[in-house]
């Protein structure tokens, strides 16, 4: 017997990060209040420049 029902493990799943975190979550409020852009500058020497 031939089955045409494909396994779900081979089907792509699209996930939107914005939908995973509730709108009223504390981390959203922190992100809106504090500018974390300084972290990239402080950590840039830790990452490979030509990778």
Secondary structure, DSSP 8 states (H G I E B T S, - for coil): -------GGGS-----HHHHS-TT-HHHHHHHHS--THHHHHHGGGS-TT-
